[in-house]
Amino acid sequence: MQNTVVRMLKIIRYTLNNEKSLVLFDQAVFSGNSFIITALLARFLGINGFGVYSSIILGAYLLMSMSNALIIQPMQVAFSKFDHSKSYQGFTLLAQLIICVLVFLLTAILKITSSDAFPFLGTFSLLNAGSLICFWLLYDFFRKLFLASQNVKNTVVVDCIMAGIQLVGILVLGVTQRLTLDTAIILISSSYAVSSLVAFILSKITRKDMVFKQSYFSYHKKEGSMLFLSSLLQWWSSNLFVVTSGVFLGVAALGAFRLVQSMFGVLNMLLQTFENYVLPKAAMLFAVSKDESKKYLRIITKKAALLFAVVLMPLFLFSEQAIYLFGGEDYISYHYVVKAMVVLYMVIYVGYSVRMPIRILTLNRSFFVGYCISFVFSLISFQFLLSNFGITGAVMGLIVNQILMISYWYVKLKKYNFTIWG
């Protein structure tokens, strides 16, 4: 027993002192909490309540992608340029706070002008939702600030605080049957507010640091403008079918769709880890030999396909049981969406064998054009697919989106003779 405790303490000490282990631990906390909280909310709020909550989260993700493009993505690159200076961190925090204030004002205007036009807005407090989005944006800013400045321990601290408040709060309120849509929004908003306050203290940014500087503003204006347009395009390309499913099919369908997407969140994490691991090594091999890089990508893609198949096949074969375990009885009738998503993720995985060579060759323009093609198809087809095939039509649209992007990128790669399958 004593030896086991000593061994555990050694593992904890190693994790705390090893940056790679800390990053993996933090990712597990962050992604695991998101997965569990989604499942709990789906059960406790019911399919309609969870559908409304999902619409708020979709709006938050749109605003987050815009905020990231203007502030966080340029900041992640600029740390080497501005030497981790507190004045630069203070400037970016000031910019993020301005965006948060604008978002809150937008929700206040929406409350005054649109509550009668959109009845579902009356099912929750818009100002509470606005607070949730603002504190989430602020929390996301600090989290990525710490990661960019290599302060991984600070990231772990704020993520653990956020996850602890959300998990304990939702379990207590849910079990005691006091969890409503508004209380869920207030609780989650509070978790981000507390985490942001702790993050601000850990960042050691002072009021004197939070000043406007023309050089910083010019940099973000230059770098952020194109990123802003790209982020909007990518978000709508990926989420147009999701958003319009709520409009055409109702909030229950949106809730079911978002629940199934969340079920596949673990696969998104696996794909991200796969790309982060494979891409740098493939790029290094490419600098030495194009053929060696192609060979490496071909072998690693085949091996990883087995892991993917192990995850996807049970989900396809036992879709009813899977959606029941994750969301409860309300969602069983949507089990066919799980099967459709399995097909989508098979296509997405195949697409990585084309996506990674595009990134290795830094064909950024082709990357952007691929998303343009995808978005145009979504815009043209969403009404027909949703009206005739429901949620299945939405997944069909996402599958065709992927096939169009992959096909365009494959044609571009043929010109550079860098296709790993041909």
Backbone hydrogen bonds, N-H to C=O, Kabsch-Sander energy under -0.5 kcal/mol:
donor,donor_aa,acceptor,acceptor_aa,energy
5,V,1,M,-2.0
6,V,2,Q,-2.4
7,R,3,N,-2.4
8,M,4,T,-2.4
9,L,5,V,-2.5
10,K,6,V,-2.0
11,I,7,R,-2.1
12,I,8,M,-2.5
13,R,9,L,-2.6
14,Y,10,K,-2.6
15,T,11,I,-2.5
16,L,12,I,-2.4
17,N,13,R,-1.5
18,N,14,Y,-1.0
18,N,15,T,-0.5
19,E,17,N,-0.6
22,L,18,N,-2.2
23,V,19,E,-2.5
24,L,20,K,-2.2
25,F,21,S,-2.6
26,D,22,L,-2.9
27,Q,23,V,-2.4
28,A,24,L,-2.1
29,V,25,F,-2.3
30,F,26,D,-2.9
31,S,27,Q,-2.8
32,G,28,A,-2.1
33,N,29,V,-2.2
34,S,30,F,-1.8
35,F,31,S,-2.3
36,I,32,G,-2.5
37,I,33,N,-3.0
38,T,34,S,-2.0
39,A,35,F,-1.8
40,L,36,I,-2.5
41,L,37,I,-2.7
42,A,38,T,-2.3
43,R,39,A,-1.6
44,F,40,L,-2.9
45,L,41,L,-2.6
46,G,42,A,-0.7
49,G,45,L,-0.7
50,F,46,G,-2.6
51,G,47,I,-1.4
52,V,48,N,-2.1
53,Y,49,G,-2.3
54,S,50,F,-2.4
55,S,51,G,-1.5
56,I,52,V,-1.6
57,I,53,Y,-2.2
58,L,54,S,-2.5
59,G,55,S,-1.9
60,A,56,I,-2.2
61,Y,57,I,-2.5
62,L,58,L,-2.0
63,L,59,G,-2.2
64,M,60,A,-2.4
65,S,61,Y,-2.4
66,M,62,L,-1.8
67,S,63,L,-2.5
68,N,64,M,-3.0
69,A,65,S,-1.7
70,L,66,M,-1.8
71,I,67,S,-2.6
72,I,67,S,-0.8
73,Q,68,N,-3.6
75,M,71,I,-1.8
76,Q,72,I,-2.5
77,V,73,Q,-1.1
78,A,74,P,-2.1
79,F,75,M,-1.0
80,S,77,V,-0.8
82,F,78,A,-2.9
84,H,79,F,-1.3
85,S,82,F,-1.6
89,Q,85,S,-2.0
90,G,86,K,-2.8
91,F,87,S,-1.9
92,T,88,Y,-2.5
93,L,89,Q,-2.2
94,L,90,G,-2.2
95,A,91,F,-2.4
96,Q,92,T,-2.3
97,L,93,L,-2.5
98,I,94,L,-2.0
99,I,95,A,-2.0
100,C,96,Q,-2.2
101,V,97,L,-2.3
102,L,98,I,-2.3
103,V,99,I,-2.4
104,F,100,C,-2.2
105,L,101,V,-2.3
106,L,102,L,-2.2
107,T,103,V,-2.1
108,A,104,F,-2.0
109,I,105,L,-2.4
110,L,106,L,-2.4
111,K,107,T,-2.1
112,I,108,A,-1.6
113,T,109,I,-2.5
114,S,110,L,-2.6
115,S,111,K,-0.6
118,F,114,S,-1.9
121,L,118,F,-1.9
122,G,119,P,-2.0
123,T,120,F,-1.6
124,F,121,L,-0.9
126,L,124,F,-0.6
129,A,125,S,-2.1
130,G,126,L,-2.7
131,S,127,L,-2.2
132,L,128,N,-2.4
133,I,129,A,-2.4
134,C,130,G,-2.4
135,F,131,S,-2.7
136,W,132,L,-2.2
137,L,133,I,-2.5
138,L,134,C,-2.0
139,Y,135,F,-2.6
140,D,136,W,-2.7
141,F,137,L,-2.0
142,F,138,L,-2.2
143,R,139,Y,-2.5
144,K,140,D,-2.2
145,L,141,F,-2.2
146,F,142,F,-2.5
147,L,143,R,-1.8
148,A,144,K,-2.4
149,S,145,L,-1.9
150,Q,147,L,-1.1
151,N,146,F,-2.8
152,V,150,Q,-1.1
155,T,151,N,-1.4
156,V,152,V,-2.3
157,V,153,K,-2.1
158,V,154,N,-2.3
159,D,155,T,-2.3
160,C,156,V,-2.4
161,I,157,V,-2.1
162,M,158,V,-2.3
163,A,159,D,-2.8
164,G,160,C,-2.5
165,I,161,I,-2.3
166,Q,162,M,-2.2
167,L,163,A,-2.8
168,V,164,G,-2.2
169,G,165,I,-2.1
170,I,166,Q,-2.5
171,L,167,L,-2.0
172,V,168,V,-2.5
173,L,169,G,-2.6
174,G,170,I,-2.5
175,V,171,L,-2.7
176,T,172,V,-1.9
177,Q,174,G,-1.2
178,R,173,L,-3.1
179,L,173,L,-1.0
180,T,178,R,-0.8
184,A,180,T,-2.3
185,I,181,L,-2.2
186,I,182,D,-2.7
187,L,183,T,-2.5
188,I,184,A,-2.5
189,S,185,I,-2.5
190,S,186,I,-2.4
191,S,187,L,-2.0
192,Y,188,I,-1.8
193,A,189,S,-2.2
194,V,190,S,-2.8
195,S,191,S,-1.9
196,S,192,Y,-2.3
197,L,193,A,-2.1
198,V,194,V,-2.3
199,A,195,S,-2.5
200,F,196,S,-2.5
201,I,197,L,-1.9
202,L,198,V,-2.5
203,S,199,A,-2.3
204,K,200,F,-0.9
204,K,201,I,-0.7
205,I,200,F,-0.7
209,D,206,T,-0.8
210,M,206,T,-0.9
211,V,209,D,-2.1
217,F,213,K,-2.4
218,S,214,Q,-2.9
219,Y,215,S,-1.8
220,H,216,Y,-2.3
221,K,217,F,-2.5
222,K,218,S,-2.3
223,E,219,Y,-2.8
224,G,220,H,-2.4
225,S,221,K,-1.1
226,M,222,K,-0.6
227,L,223,E,-1.1
228,F,224,G,-2.6
229,L,225,S,-1.6
230,S,226,M,-2.4
231,S,227,L,-2.7
232,L,228,F,-2.1
233,L,229,L,-2.3
234,Q,230,S,-2.9
235,W,231,S,-2.5
236,W,232,L,-2.5
237,S,233,L,-2.4
238,S,234,Q,-2.0
239,N,235,W,-2.3
240,L,236,W,-2.0
243,V,239,N,-3.0
244,T,240,L,-2.6
245,S,241,F,-1.2
246,G,242,V,-1.1
246,G,243,V,-0.7
247,V,243,V,-1.2
248,F,244,T,-3.1
249,L,245,S,-2.3
250,G,246,G,-0.9
254,L,250,G,-1.8
255,G,251,V,-2.7
256,A,252,A,-2.3
257,F,253,A,-2.6
258,R,254,L,-2.8
259,L,255,G,-2.2
260,V,256,A,-2.3
261,Q,257,F,-2.3
262,S,258,R,-2.2
263,M,259,L,-1.9
264,F,260,V,-1.3
265,G,262,S,-1.8
266,V,263,M,-0.6
268,N,264,F,-1.6
269,M,265,G,-1.9
270,L,266,V,-2.2
271,L,267,L,-2.8
272,Q,268,N,-2.4
273,T,269,M,-2.6
274,F,270,L,-2.7
275,E,271,L,-2.6
276,N,272,Q,-2.7
277,Y,273,T,-2.0
278,V,274,F,-2.8
279,L,275,E,-2.4
281,K,277,Y,-0.7
282,A,278,V,-2.6
283,A,279,L,-2.5
284,M,280,P,-2.0
285,L,281,K,-2.3
286,F,282,A,-2.1
287,A,283,A,-1.5
288,V,284,M,-0.7
288,V,285,L,-0.8
289,S,285,L,-3.8
293,S,289,S,-1.8
294,K,290,K,-2.3
295,K,291,D,-2.5
296,Y,292,E,-2.4
297,L,293,S,-2.4
298,R,294,K,-2.3
299,I,295,K,-2.3
300,I,296,Y,-2.6
301,T,297,L,-1.9
302,K,298,R,-1.7
303,K,299,I,-2.2
304,A,300,I,-2.4
305,A,301,T,-1.4
306,L,302,K,-0.8
306,L,303,K,-0.9
307,L,303,K,-0.9
308,F,304,A,-2.2
309,A,305,A,-2.4
310,V,306,L,-2.0
311,V,307,L,-1.3
312,L,308,F,-2.8
313,M,309,A,-2.5
315,L,311,V,-0.9
316,F,312,L,-2.1
317,L,313,M,-2.7
318,F,314,P,-2.7
319,S,316,F,-0.8
322,A,318,F,-2.2
323,I,319,S,-2.3
324,Y,320,E,-1.9
325,L,321,Q,-2.4
326,F,322,A,-1.8
327,G,323,I,-2.6
328,G,323,I,-0.8
328,G,324,Y,-1.2
331,Y,328,G,-1.3
332,I,329,E,-1.4
334,Y,331,Y,-2.1
335,H,332,I,-1.9
337,V,334,Y,-1.6
338,V,334,Y,-0.6
338,V,335,H,-0.9
339,K,335,H,-1.2
340,A,336,Y,-2.0
341,M,337,V,-2.4
342,V,338,V,-1.8
343,V,339,K,-1.6
344,L,340,A,-2.0
345,Y,341,M,-2.6
346,M,342,V,-1.7
347,V,343,V,-1.9
348,I,344,L,-2.5
349,Y,345,Y,-2.2
350,V,346,M,-2.0
351,G,347,V,-2.2
352,Y,348,I,-1.0
352,Y,349,Y,-1.0
353,S,349,Y,-0.6
353,S,350,V,-1.3
354,V,351,G,-1.5
355,R,351,G,-3.1
356,M,352,Y,-2.2
358,I,354,V,-1.6
359,R,355,R,-1.8
360,I,356,M,-2.5
361,L,357,P,-2.2
362,T,359,R,-1.0
363,L,358,I,-2.4
364,N,362,T,-1.7
367,F,363,L,-2.1
368,F,364,N,-2.3
369,V,365,R,-2.6
370,G,366,S,-2.2
371,Y,367,F,-1.3
372,C,368,F,-1.8
373,I,369,V,-2.5
374,S,370,G,-1.9
375,F,371,Y,-2.6
376,V,372,C,-2.5
377,F,373,I,-2.1
378,S,374,S,-2.2
379,L,375,F,-2.5
380,I,376,V,-2.0
381,S,377,F,-2.5
382,F,378,S,-2.1
385,L,381,S,-2.6
386,L,382,F,-2.4
387,S,383,Q,-2.2
388,N,384,F,-1.8
389,F,385,L,-2.4
390,G,386,L,-1.5
392,T,389,F,-0.9
393,G,389,F,-0.7
394,A,390,G,-1.2
395,V,391,I,-2.1
396,M,392,T,-2.6
397,G,393,G,-2.4
398,L,394,A,-1.9
399,I,395,V,-2.3
400,V,396,M,-2.5
401,N,397,G,-2.4
402,Q,398,L,-2.0
403,I,399,I,-2.3
404,L,400,V,-2.7
405,M,401,N,-2.2
406,I,402,Q,-3.0
407,S,403,I,-2.5
408,Y,404,L,-2.2
409,W,405,M,-2.7
410,Y,406,I,-2.5
411,V,407,S,-2.1
412,K,408,Y,-1.8
413,L,409,W,-2.4
414,K,410,Y,-2.0
415,K,411,V,-1.0
416,Y,412,K,-0.7
416,Y,413,L,-0.7
417,N,414,K,-0.9
418,F,413,L,-1.9
420,I,418,F,-0.5
422,G,419,T,-0.6
